[in-house]
C-alpha cells in the first residue's frame, strides 16, 4: 500500500484522520477528526478520505467565518461532519436496489455460520 494522506489502517479497516488546526482546537474541543471508513479496500478508502477532507475544510472555514457560534451550533456542525459518510452509505443503499441473489446467499451462509459458532457461555440468571 502506498501512502494515502489522512488515511490510517487499524486492523483490516481504514480510518480517516485529520488534524484540527491549532486556532480551532479550543472551539471544537478536540485535536483531530477521526472516522472509520468502513472498508479494507485502499482505493475506496482514498476516495472516501478525499470527500471527508473537503468536508473538514468546509467545517474549518465555517468556524473561522462565524466566530459567534454557540457551543451547541459548533457541536451540530461537527455532528454533521461525522454524518457525511453515513448519509452517503444510506443513499447508496437506496439507489443500488436489492442485493444480487449470490451475494445475498453468501451473507446468509456467513451469518448462519457466525450464529452457530459457540461464544462465551451465558451464566444462567439463577446463578447471578
NORWO-V134487 format. One record per residue. RES is the residue in three letters. SS is DSSP state (H for helix, E for strand, C for the rest). PSI is psi in whole degrees, -180 to 180 (none if undefined). Layout:
BEGIN
{{RES & SS & PSI} {RES & SS & PSI}}
END
This chain:
BEGIN
{{UNK & C & 130} {UNK & C & 171} {UNK & C & 132} {UNK & C & 122} {UNK & C & 137} {UNK & C & 18} {UNK & E & 129} {UNK & E & 153} {UNK & E & 129} {UNK & E & 112} {UNK & C & -123} {UNK & C & 2} {UNK & E & 139} {UNK & E & 147} {UNK & E & 148} {UNK & E & 132} {UNK & E & 129} {UNK & E & 121} {UNK & E & 136} {UNK & C & 131} {UNK & C & 145} {UNK & H & -37} {UNK & H & -13} {UNK & H & -9} {UNK & H & -43} {UNK & H & -40} {UNK & H & -39} {UNK & H & -30} {UNK & C & 20} {UNK & C & 168} {UNK & C & -19} {UNK & E & 158} {UNK & E & 128} {UNK & E & 134} {UNK & E & 130} {UNK & E & 138} {UNK & C & -7} {UNK & C & 26} {UNK & C & 154} {UNK & C & 3} {UNK & C & 118} {UNK & H & -36} {UNK & H & -44} {UNK & H & -40} {UNK & H & -41} {UNK & H & -44} {UNK & H & -46} {UNK & H & -38} {UNK & H & -37} {UNK & H & -43} {UNK & H & -43} {UNK & H & -33} {UNK & H & -45} {UNK & H & -43} {UNK & H & -39} {UNK & H & -42} {UNK & H & -38} {UNK & H & -41} {UNK & H & -48} {UNK & H & -41} {UNK & H & -42} {UNK & H & -44} {UNK & H & -38} {UNK & H & -34} {UNK & H & -21} {UNK & C & 81} {UNK & C & -12} {UNK & C & 15} {UNK & C & 143} {UNK & C & 167} {UNK & H & -38} {UNK & H & -40} {UNK & H & -40} {UNK & H & -44} {UNK & H & -39} {UNK & H & -41} {UNK & H & -41} {UNK & H & -42} {UNK & H & -41} {UNK & H & -39} {UNK & H & -48} {UNK & H & -25} {UNK & H & -10} {UNK & H & -48} {UNK & H & -40} {UNK & H & -42} {UNK & H & -41} {UNK & H & -41} {UNK & H & -43} {UNK & H & -40} {UNK & H & -40} {UNK & H & -40} {UNK & H & -38} {UNK & H & -31} {UNK & H & -20} {UNK & H & -21} {UNK & C & -168} {UNK & C & 156} {UNK & C & 144} {UNK & C & 149} {UNK & H & -43} {UNK & H & -41} {UNK & H & -44} {UNK & H & -45} {UNK & H & -39} {UNK & H & -40} {UNK & H & -40} {UNK & H & -45} {UNK & H & -44} {UNK & H & -46} {UNK & H & -35} {UNK & H & -41} {UNK & H & -40} {UNK & H & -40} {UNK & H & -31} {UNK & H & -15} {UNK & C & 125} {UNK & C & 138} {UNK & C & -164} {UNK & C & 137} {UNK & C & 134} {UNK & C & 139} {UNK & C & 127} {UNK & C & 143} {UNK & H & -31} {UNK & H & -18} {UNK & H & -2} {UNK & C & none}}
END
